[in-house]
């Protein structure tokens, strides 16, 4: 996860909680010390149409969607 302040990808998770269908994670950037929160929710998979193989189905590439809130 890239830091929204400095752009580095050297962040660590310092706290996490499962809140309803989402995962709440508090992250800390190693280089600049900025703390920020991310909320992760499962990707929604659309049902396959009749006659399509699994490779042709509509699947999300990402494992989840992220929302960052800088604090």
Order of alpha helices (4+ residues) and beta strands (2+ residues): beta-beta-beta-beta
